[in-house]
Amino acid sequence: MFIKTRRISSGFLVLILSLSLLLVACGDNTVTTAATTIAATVKPGVTTSTAGQTVKKFKVVTTVAPLTNIVLNIGGNRIDLHGIIPDGTDSHTFEPAPSDSRYMSEADLIIVNGLHLEDPTLKLANSAKKPATQIIMLGDNTITEKDWLFDFSFPKDKGDPNPHLWMNPKYAMNYAKVTYNALVQLDPAGKDYYEKNLSSFTTKVQALYDGIITAAQTVPADQRRLLTYHDSWAYWAREFKWEVLGAIQPSDFKEPSAKEVGDLIDQIKKLKVKAIFGSEVFPSPTLEQIAKESGAKFIDQLRDDEPPGAQGSPEHTYVGMLLEDMKIMFEALGGNVDALKSVTPDDTYTK
């Protein structure tokens, strides 16, 4: 028996979604993002092309950190980028502050994940944005309803699919392509620049994907199973043919029953799972108990939307997040990440 949990209404779900705030300095020459700091040498709101021409910087608003970093890698120095959702905040229940409406009202383009991940933020965006400003939903433009996944935290009877598509690098590459199309429509003069950035980013993420396939094979077949705190690995597991055993996430603030925990401990013992994974941000006494009594190692360092390292460091990127997760997971389960050593975490856009 596995612990099957249900997603609750906005405002009450405790997740491990650790999100990154990206700040755009107003009236300054610096664009600060979760991944890096882009220092401009021209007046605010403009940038200089490689030909020395001065062009407008379009204002783009995003939500969670991995999405923001993907957008950065395509838009680069031609956009002013601001991520609405702060680090360590649950994006499912995040309620934007009134001050966030200013960013929405000034935005030339708003990019969200969709699939019901950021409904309160989306509501604000629709009410505050300029009439001509498009809202692009990356998830909805990546898979159709037939490919939706429902699971322990996102049961089908609630109607909201698991929204964590970006954990699958293939989907992240499509996020980048959707972003590219939106930016070219907004800024046709930047097409060549965006196309070059898309090519560089896609090349790196494809190398990441290929490396994961090879590295995953070093994990013994009977250990390719995941028990986590939050259901953020569904699309990753489907892509790489792993099994998600479950998620220890009460649908309300109650803990799983003693019987449910006991049954899960028995399952872990029977399957001889070496490690189970929690969040670096939100502690899980239940997972610790299961690990202790089942003999599995408890590792509370997985991330699904907070890149590692300090803001501005090379590893504080979407690619850096996946590289760190793969190292933690594969090594804990008896494999290695030698196949990923050639993949660097740093951003790829043209400076």
C-alpha positions in Angstrom: 0.0 0.0 0.0 1.2 3.4 -0.8 0.2 6.7 0.7 -2.0 8.4 -1.8 -2.5 12.0 -1.1 -4.8 14.6 -2.7 -4.2 18.1 -3.6 -6.1 20.6 -1.5 -7.5 24.0 -2.4 -5.3 27.1 -3.0 -3.9 28.5 0.2 -3.6 25.2 2.2 -1.2 22.9 0.3 2.3 22.5 1.8 4.7 21.7 -1.0 8.4 21.6 -1.4 8.3 23.9 -4.3 11.1 26.2 -3.6 10.9 29.2 -5.8 13.3 32.0 -6.8 12.6 35.7 -6.8 14.0 37.6 -9.7 14.4 41.3 -9.3 14.5 44.0 -12.0 16.0 47.2 -10.7 13.7 50.0 -11.8 15.5 53.0 -13.1 18.8 51.2 -12.9 21.1 49.7 -15.5 21.1 46.2 -14.0 18.8 43.2 -14.5 19.0 40.8 -11.6 17.8 37.2 -12.2 17.8 33.9 -10.3 20.6 32.8 -12.5 22.9 35.8 -13.0 23.2 39.5 -13.0 23.2 41.1 -16.4 25.0 44.5 -16.2 24.0 46.9 -19.0 26.1 49.8 -20.0 23.3 51.9 -21.5 20.3 53.8 -20.3 17.6 52.0 -18.5 15.0 50.3 -20.7 17.4 50.0 -23.7 20.2 47.8 -24.7 22.9 47.9 -27.4 23.0 45.3 -30.1 26.2 43.8 -31.5 26.0 46.3 -34.3 26.0 49.2 -31.8 22.4 50.0 -32.4 20.2 51.1 -29.5 17.0 49.1 -29.2 14.2 48.9 -26.7 14.3 46.3 -23.9 10.9 44.6 -23.7 9.6 43.9 -20.2 8.9 40.2 -19.5 7.3 38.8 -16.4 7.5 35.1 -15.4 6.7 33.1 -12.3 8.8 30.2 -10.9 12.6 30.2 -11.1 13.3 27.4 -13.6 10.9 29.0 -16.1 12.5 32.3 -15.5 15.9 30.9 -16.2 14.7 29.3 -19.4 13.2 32.6 -20.6 16.5 34.4 -19.7 18.5 32.0 -21.8 16.3 32.8 -24.8 15.7 36.5 -24.2 19.1 37.3 -22.8 20.1 41.0 -23.0 17.1 42.1 -25.1 14.6 41.8 -22.3 14.0 43.2 -18.8 13.1 40.1 -16.8 11.2 39.8 -13.5 10.1 36.7 -11.7 7.0 37.2 -9.5 7.2 34.2 -7.2 9.9 34.4 -4.4 12.3 31.7 -3.3 10.9 29.1 -0.9 7.3 29.9 -1.8 4.6 27.5 -2.8 3.6 28.4 -6.3 0.3 26.5 -6.1 -0.9 28.7 -3.3 1.2 31.9 -3.8 -0.9 35.0 -3.6 0.8 37.9 -5.4 1.2 41.2 -3.5 -0.6 44.3 -4.7 2.8 45.7 -5.7 3.1 42.8 -8.2 0.3 44.4 -10.2 2.8 47.1 -11.3 5.0 44.5 -13.0 2.0 43.0 -14.6 0.7 46.3 -15.8 4.1 47.3 -17.3 4.8 43.9 -18.9 5.1 43.5 -22.7 4.9 39.8 -22.3 3.8 37.5 -19.4 5.0 33.9 -19.4 3.6 31.3 -16.9 3.7 27.5 -16.6 -0.1 27.1 -16.8 -1.8 23.7 -16.1 -3.3 25.5 -13.0 0.0 25.9 -11.3 -0.2 29.7 -10.7 -3.9 30.5 -10.8 -3.8 33.4 -8.3 -0.9 35.0 -10.2 -2.7 34.4 -13.5 -5.8 36.1 -12.2 -3.8 39.2 -11.3 -2.1 39.1 -14.7 -5.4 39.1 -16.5 -6.8 42.0 -14.5 -3.6 44.2 -14.5 -2.0 43.7 -17.9 -2.2 46.0 -20.9 -4.8 44.9 -23.4 -2.2 44.0 -26.0 0.1 42.0 -23.6 0.0 38.3 -24.3 0.0 35.7 -21.6 1.9 32.6 -22.7 1.3 29.3 -21.0 4.3 27.0 -21.5 2.8 23.8 -20.2 -0.4 24.1 -22.2 1.7 24.7 -25.3 3.9 21.7 -24.6 1.5 18.7 -24.0 -2.2 18.1 -24.7 -4.7 16.6 -22.3 -4.0 13.1 -23.4 -0.5 13.4 -22.0 -1.5 14.8 -18.6 -0.5 12.9 -15.6 -2.6 12.6 -12.4 -1.1 11.1 -9.3 -1.1 11.1 -5.5 -0.9 14.9 -5.1 -2.9 15.7 -8.2 -5.8 13.1 -8.4 -7.8 13.0 -11.6 -11.1 13.6 -9.7 -9.9 17.1 -8.8 -9.2 17.9 -12.5 -5.8 19.5 -12.1 -3.0 17.6 -13.8 0.5 17.4 -12.4 2.1 20.7 -13.7 5.8 19.9 -13.2 6.6 19.4 -16.9 10.0 21.3 -16.7 11.5 18.4 -14.7 11.6 16.5 -18.1 14.4 18.1 -20.2 12.5 17.4 -23.4 9.6 19.5 -22.2 12.1 22.2 -21.1 13.4 22.4 -24.6 9.8 22.9 -25.9 9.4 25.6 -23.2 12.4 27.4 -24.8 10.9 27.0 -28.3 7.5 28.5 -27.2 9.4 31.3 -25.5 11.4 31.9 -28.7 8.2 32.1 -30.8 6.6 34.6 -28.3 9.7 36.8 -28.3 10.1 36.9 -32.0 6.4 37.9 -32.3 7.0 40.7 -29.8 10.4 41.7 -31.1 10.9 40.7 -34.8 14.2 42.7 -35.0 15.7 40.3 -32.4 14.9 37.1 -34.3 18.5 36.2 -35.1 19.6 36.9 -31.6 16.8 34.8 -30.1 17.4 32.0 -32.6 21.1 31.8 -31.7 20.2 31.7 -28.0 17.6 29.0 -28.6 20.1 26.9 -30.5 22.7 27.2 -27.7 20.2 26.4 -24.9 18.7 23.5 -26.8 22.1 22.0 -27.5 23.0 22.1 -23.8 19.7 20.7 -22.6 19.9 17.9 -25.2 23.3 17.0 -23.8 21.8 17.0 -20.3 19.0 14.7 -21.6 21.4 12.3 -23.3 23.6 12.3 -20.2 20.7 11.4 -17.9 19.8 8.5 -20.1 23.3 7.1 -19.8 23.8 7.9 -16.1 20.4 6.4 -15.2 21.5 3.1 -16.6 24.2 2.9 -13.9 21.5 2.7 -11.2 20.5 -0.9 -10.6 17.2 -1.6 -12.3 15.5 -2.6 -9.0 16.5 0.8 -7.5 15.0 3.0 -10.2 12.2 4.0 -7.9 11.4 7.3 -6.2 9.6 8.1 -3.0 9.5 11.8 -2.4 7.8 14.5 -0.3 6.0 16.1 -3.3 4.8 14.7 -6.6 7.1 16.7 -8.9 8.8 13.8 -10.7 5.9 12.3 -12.7 7.0 13.6 -16.1 10.7 12.9 -15.5 9.9 9.3 -14.4 7.7 8.7 -17.4 10.4 9.9 -19.8 13.2 7.9 -18.2 11.1 4.9 -17.3 11.4 5.1 -13.5 8.7 4.2 -11.0 7.3 6.8 -8.6 6.3 4.9 -5.5 4.5 7.8 -3.9 4.6 11.1 -2.2 4.4 11.8 1.5 2.3 14.9 1.4 -0.9 15.1 3.4 -3.8 16.6 1.5 -4.4 18.7 4.6 -2.1 19.4 7.5 -2.8 16.0 9.1 -0.1 13.4 9.1 -0.7 10.1 7.4 -2.2 7.5 9.7 0.0 5.1 11.6 -1.3 2.2 9.5 -0.5 4.0 6.2 3.0 4.8 7.4 3.5 1.2 8.6 2.3 -0.3 5.3 4.7 2.0 3.4 7.6 1.0 5.6 6.8 -2.6 4.8 6.8 -1.8 1.1 10.2 -0.1 1.3 11.6 -3.1 3.1 10.2 -5.5 0.6 11.5 -3.5 -2.4 14.8 -2.9 -0.6 14.8 0.7 -1.7 18.2 2.3 -0.7 17.1 6.0 -0.4 14.0 8.2 -0.2 14.0 11.9 -0.9 12.7 15.0 0.8 12.9 18.7 0.3 15.8 20.9 1.2 13.4 23.5 2.4 10.5 21.7 4.1 11.4 19.1 6.7 9.4 15.9 6.7 9.4 14.0 10.0 7.2 11.3 8.3 9.9 10.6 5.7 12.5 10.5 8.4 10.5 8.0 10.3 10.0 5.8 7.2 13.7 5.9 6.4 14.7 5.1 10.0 12.3 2.1 10.3 12.7 0.8 6.8 16.5 1.0 6.6 16.5 3.4 3.7 18.7 6.5 3.6 16.8 9.8 3.9 18.1 12.6 1.8 16.4 16.0 2.0 18.1 17.9 -0.8 16.1 17.4 -4.0 14.9 20.6 -5.7 12.1 21.0 -8.3 12.1 24.8 -8.7 14.9 26.4 -6.7 18.2 26.2 -8.5 21.2 25.5 -6.3 23.9 27.9 -5.2 23.7 31.6 -4.6 22.0 33.9 -7.1 24.6 34.9 -9.7 26.6 31.7 -9.4 27.0 29.5 -12.5 25.1 26.6 -11.0 22.0 28.7 -10.1 20.3 27.7 -13.4 17.7 25.3 -14.7 20.5 23.0 -16.0 22.3 23.4 -12.7 19.2 22.3 -10.8 18.8 19.1 -12.8 22.5 18.3 -12.6 22.4 18.6 -8.8 19.3 16.4 -8.6 20.7 13.7 -10.8 23.9 13.6 -8.7 21.9 13.3 -5.5 19.5 10.7 -6.8 21.8 8.4 -8.8 24.6 8.2 -6.3 22.2 7.5 -3.4 20.6 4.7 -5.4 23.9 3.0 -6.4 24.7 4.8 -9.7 27.0 7.5 -10.8 26.9 10.7 -13.0 30.1 10.3 -15.0 28.1 10.7 -18.2 27.1 14.2 -17.1 30.5 15.5 -16.3 30.8 17.3 -19.6 27.6 19.2 -19.1 28.2 22.6 -17.5 25.4 24.4 -15.5 26.0 27.9 -16.7 23.7 30.0 -18.9 24.1 29.9 -22.6 22.6 33.2 -24.0 24.8 35.6 -25.9 26.0 38.4 -23.6 
